[in-house]
Amino acid sequence: MDSIPQIHTNLLWDLALLFGVISLAYFTSIFVLRMINRRKVAEMTYFRKEWAEAISHIVFHSNEDPVEEQKAYLRLKVKIRADLARPYFRKLLSEMLLDLHKDLEGHSADTVRQLFRDLQLHHDCYDKLKSMRWPRISQGIHELTQMQVLEAYFPITRFLNDRRSIIRKQSELAIVELQTEGINYFLNTTRSAISQWQQLKMIELLEQKTDYQPPAFKQWLLSSHTDTVLFALRLILHFQQNDGKKSIIELSKHIDFRVRHEALRCIRDFGFEDALPLLEKLFKGCDLDLKLDILDTFGQLGSTEDIEFLENCAAQSKDFLIASKALAAINQIEPDRVLPSVNLESVKLSYANEMPQWADDRQSFEVAEVSFYEEVEFPVKTRKPLKSKEAKPEEPLEPNFELNLLDGDLEDQVEEQLGVVHTVKPLEESSAQEEDYKLFYQRLDLEERRNFIRNFSYLGNPRELELLEYIVEFETDDETQFQAFQLLKSIQADTRAATARVVEEVHESEHSIFYQLIEFTPDNDLKKNLIQEAGAIGDRKEIAFLKPFLTNEDKLISKLASRAVERIEARLLEVSEEDEYAWRLQILAKYSQEAQAISAPEEDFEVSGFDFQFDLNDFALNNEASPKNGV
Amino acid sequence: MKHLLLGEDDPMLASLLKYKLEKAGYRVSTAEDGRQVKKSLADNSIDMIITDIMMPYFSGMELVDFVRNILRSDLPILLISSASNEENILKAFSLGADDFISKPVSPSELQVRIARVMGKIRNPDAIN
């Protein structure tokens, strides 16, 4: 029983009473404060409503108003001036005019500003400037600026280098806004950092000034205050004052990189090419951003003389950004001097039925194209300039009977130039099997050799070219040698033509308009549409263009390409038939009395039941074209 | 005399605009919030509504929607707003507002715009 704690009920009652009183006091104070506030708001609303009409009357008053209104206007002015002695009224009227000014523009806003000054309400703002509290000072500066109280310019200037940043920034804007020469004063006297936002705001204020004549901002390029120099450079750029060339170029050596960047911007924008030698010297000591900026400047202003410097930058720099920027600058000076060479997909193609897969963007396609030309092994030797043996008398390029007239080197070069295809190896490198053929040929008698050449013309193929060359060179019988030579020429011509056809086929595809279009087409759907369109309107060029798509991985593309090729071929066939038809009509019209009446075919011309083939054959049998009959 | 209904929650601005428009020859009724505007619409003599977008209880946009879709009325509506972003303007016009003016307002410009809208209404071909 002793362990049960004793409850002090009296103390609990006392505490409950205390908290009750505190709560009551708290809620009562809230209630009273709310009542006071509500009363104030109601008073203000009533006051605003009461004075709103009066102020409207004053704002829109004009001397042409009726006499009654003129009298009412004067009475209002007298009443306002009488009431202005009351601080509460002054405060409310000042707030009303400031609020109203925010919602108005044009002539009405000017009138409100004028009324504010006429009623001497700006003196209350001056009083705010004397306050110790920064929000009041800031508010005072803001109100004076808003109401365009020009006389407030000098009182505000003393806050220009205030240690409190909000007051300082407020005064900076006020000084620039209130007086045209405010910007000069600001640039002359400011010792604080000028934020980017502040700079933009000031430039905006200067822009809004009517008939503003900006001073020569280059004079502030000499300032010891870095932020002033920086802002002056921005102002120079904004107002396009390009007469400070030397100073701007000198500033590209400034220790503050922000100034350097801005100077470089000016150099680029104004096209100060004289700065390039200095920038070349400065390049090594700069940080990455500045280096990129300098390279950009070279790209825009540089000439071919600067390419060497840029190439060195690209070669020596370990930083990818600098190297690529330098290469980009080179290309800016001399387009396509540098082409992409790294991270390229290797695309191997055989010319017969493959073309590069169309890349999804232009850049990678260009890359694919380059790879294509580099890696396709055409059976045509690359043309090279003739070596220094030009002193030798020029031999006929077309080989005649005596091929051995061309000596070794020159022969090779001529053949290189002509694109002659050697599908067999030179004699000295010939295989044992080929040597056997020669030995076999040497053992034949004249008749057998003639038969051999005759059979060769039926059965021989380009692989035996070397043997033919051997025969042409060493055959003693003139007739056999002549036949062998004719055969050799014929085979070489065929091979050349075949090669040319292949090359032409590959290149012919590029002549198609769709080749260019598809080159820049990133998505497959559009490619499919282009393929269909090629089928609808294309000709032979488009067949060459479409062939690579026949083996495309995308089955739909290959199917569409196949259908498009069929359509074009069918159309080409129609065209040739029409041509033939027209030609037949022409012939018939010339030689047949009955056919004279037949003119060019019309759309509704019916050809059924009229066998042109028969007529033509019949006609052709009896009438061969000759100069005698005029054909 | 054309009867305008001006919906503006700032009594000072409302009074100023009313004064200006009355001087220009219009009869102007004012409303402090959206509900009052709605009530005032019962008065059939109103020829045009000029209203702020940001209004207590019933915004200007809602009012346009109400007039066009509930009342099915062609009453010309001119909106005033301090939020003159593109979205607001497009929305206002898509709902069926006839014109839009942004704050700060030039009372003279407002007067011209009202006259222009009223002029269009006078010409029945100009509607729709």
HADDOCK unambig.tbl for C-alpha pairs under 7 A between the chains (distance, minus, plus):
assign (segid A and resid 48 and name CA) (segid B and resid 12 and name CA) 6.37 0.50 0.50
assign (segid A and resid 49 and name CA) (segid B and resid 11 and name CA) 6.18 0.50 0.50
assign (segid A and resid 49 and name CA) (segid B and resid 12 and name CA) 6.77 0.50 0.50
assign (segid A and resid 52 and name CA) (segid B and resid 12 and name CA) 5.00 0.50 0.50
assign (segid A and resid 52 and name CA) (segid B and resid 15 and name CA) 5.81 0.50 0.50
assign (segid A and resid 52 and name CA) (segid B and resid 16 and name CA) 6.94 0.50 0.50
assign (segid A and resid 53 and name CA) (segid B and resid 15 and name CA) 5.82 0.50 0.50
assign (segid A and resid 53 and name CA) (segid B and resid 16 and name CA) 6.81 0.50 0.50
assign (segid A and resid 56 and name CA) (segid B and resid 15 and name CA) 6.76 0.50 0.50
assign (segid A and resid 56 and name CA) (segid B and resid 16 and name CA) 4.71 0.50 0.50
assign (segid A and resid 56 and name CA) (segid B and resid 19 and name CA) 6.31 0.50 0.50
assign (segid A and resid 60 and name CA) (segid B and resid 20 and name CA) 7.00 0.50 0.50
assign (segid A and resid 100 and name CA) (segid B and resid 12 and name CA) 6.74 0.50 0.50
assign (segid A and resid 100 and name CA) (segid B and resid 13 and name CA) 6.33 0.50 0.50
assign (segid A and resid 102 and name CA) (segid B and resid 104 and name CA) 6.36 0.50 0.50
assign (segid A and resid 103 and name CA) (segid B and resid 103 and name CA) 5.66 0.50 0.50
assign (segid A and resid 103 and name CA) (segid B and resid 104 and name CA) 4.12 0.50 0.50
assign (segid A and resid 103 and name CA) (segid B and resid 105 and name CA) 5.89 0.50 0.50
assign (segid A and resid 104 and name CA) (segid B and resid 104 and name CA) 4.50 0.50 0.50
assign (segid A and resid 104 and name CA) (segid B and resid 105 and name CA) 4.77 0.50 0.50
assign (segid A and resid 104 and name CA) (segid B and resid 106 and name CA) 5.68 0.50 0.50
assign (segid A and resid 105 and name CA) (segid B and resid 104 and name CA) 5.55 0.50 0.50
assign (segid A and resid 105 and name CA) (segid B and resid 105 and name CA) 5.70 0.50 0.50
assign (segid A and resid 105 and name CA) (segid B and resid 106 and name CA) 4.95 0.50 0.50
assign (segid A and resid 106 and name CA) (segid B and resid 106 and name CA) 5.66 0.50 0.50
assign (segid A and resid 108 and name CA) (segid B and resid 106 and name CA) 6.90 0.50 0.50
